[in-house]
Amino acid sequence: MCPLVLYKIWKTYVVPRYLYGLEVQICTKADIYELEKLQRKLFRQFLSLPERTASSALYILLGAEPVETVLDRNMLSLFLTISRLDNAIEKKILKWELEIGKDFTESFINRIDKILNKYSLPNPKEILENPPSKYKWKNMLKKAINTYWSNIWKEECLIKTTIKYLTIQENPTENPHNIWKAARNNQNDIRKAEFKSRLITGTYMLQTTKAKFSKNQISGICELCTKAEEDIKHFLLDCESLESVRLKQMNKLLSLTELKGGGDKAIYKEEDVLQIIMDCSKLSTTSLSHLKAIDLIEIEKQSQTFCHQMHKERTKIQTR
């Protein structure tokens, strides 16, 4: 089954029960970590990715919210509901907590203040005095959450070399990556997308990966051509033993990046070609700015075919 379908089931039927009532409990960082740990384990199973996969990559690929944010959203929803109840005892209690809040760091209003501050939203006093409409609050919170996690995940993509080719989609906590948008819910497409996910997260076992894990007891030299270390660039662009498959698939892939209606054939730098194969949406504001979102998904589909055919040929040669 497609991971997006599995995530939809998890989000719709399991998460509300999994986190029921926790918005009124005092959850420690350790509690949230354990809740998050279980969710990440399931996401790895949904995506068929190993334990060593970067956590941020799981959320980016699925377009999923961390447990931390679901709890924050539920707490803020409760707070907004109370703030709209004029003359209600609950609202009076919140105002009282606000006045003496510094003396009770774990009070509900103090926890709300921390959450609002985290997402750069108005402080509790402003909201209690002038509660925003449901529509305005929904859009404000959605934008704030997406901005917060987008900034965190972008920083992680810069730090972690295994996910340096991975692009963060717009509204990443609710918008799945093109890898899975391009995959239909059938076995063939899912298999291709799973393989592409392993490539983009740096968990596909190339010779350089084996050498790293074995502390260089296993050679990092390509077993197919024996001419250079087998890293992601060598596998996709350089290995002579895969050239016949590469040429056939590359022509199809790069033809999709050209302007509709003709024009000069695009010439790309080697690093851009590699990025187009790995995740073309990263070039949507530069080399591929002339393409629409639907065009990028078509490129992604062909890229998945390209990568899967390369993998099949590599495996075939290795097992001779």
Steps between C-alpha positions, in 0.01 A plus 500: 500500500618854422662671804277805450193280547655342809582844641144620432363204698749566782417872514123458476431198719800442726651838595178643656480196731876478547518859629151527651484732800872580506437869434393540864785289638853620578715309249874506558756500219565133579128421458483676164821328389350156569180591313707636210724193501206267438364720221841514327531121524166461322594759236817303420286191456253688278790619279704177520802695624764380751548616859790729405280722280505866607183581698434822308499305171208287622283805564605673177424195285157437656404864556438409863476691827722407796313392815632814670306717256180296526508549879574872456211535255259322737605718795461818296160385374383455860644838595327677208169334583520626859612849390176539301280417802425846638414508871565125532676379815767325288600828340514673838730225628733552202512874567578430864776255398636769269530745789684259731650285222866561583456322832369181332724412206300186413161672502286462187539867402880484533515193278279679248732802514800279418320345203387837362852636540646194324288562190536882516127550563328771711534462877218355719391839632439637148300191402289503819416866449434473129451137383551459122229342286525126436590556135769757579647287780504187284700675226728676748583177684545300178749753364687524833536121539617450142752784530635363829558145374614611157781702660602211727498242222686725256776538757515122547522446122800733493672323791429135413675390181268199458204728419680786324309433173160495671278804442244620752159552339285805561290448816708193594286378793200439274647467151671170408816496293481463122653152529174374647271738312635344180428144616162340439365242744630196313787262572723612213482873580539439873811288439658776289414770754639291786829461316511873422432572868804292597714692251384844614550414868849355447397153620559312173801270549772613261862389539601824674222441755621145562857628539386759752307250713783243490762764588659445155535125542279481189627694200303800379605434137216430258467123445359554152767710326775490771615848391379730779324510835133422468315796649161633386653711220705209366200267508262737321732689265844344457512120521590368152336163565160671526545732203257325262211525746602851602498644147160353417333625817688832523377619160140440606556676831673813368249538215234570764699800628491683166267786412166395355466592132867459415798726546868438564588179677589568863859442609544422870801484726582158638385596851167622358447173311560310824255726683237452226530124546494514879240774556423740217279726716817648652564670164142629461611859565819485289575266208144363484310820580316475166321182611172464688440281805340229287808496273725442802288199597536359148878543527489326836311205349763461228777546755359210703499281188857609423628419851316169519633386161853593611451300820371196309796510260746541787348202684500292181873562439588432865325161498667370184 
